[in-house]
């Protein structure tokens, strides 16, 4: 591990947890949880239901562009290649 998780965790809203980091995003009507996993260099998007307890994984093509842009900017700020945000699982 190169410390990028700790750097990402220091950014606004992000929380680091071992080999992963997570941020929560609230748009006008939608709530998302976004996770970055360092070992596989991938980003997962979860849409959070209104109860705040239930989340389902969603494809990145359903995620609003401003959120995807913010995630790429945050990855870049943490020294992580922002193109990993576009990787398919």
Beta strands, then each sheet from edge to edge (+ up, - down):
strand 1: 15-17
strand 2: 20-26
strand 3: 31-37
strand 4: 42-48
strand 5: 55-58
sheet 1: 1+ 2- 3+ 4- 5+
end
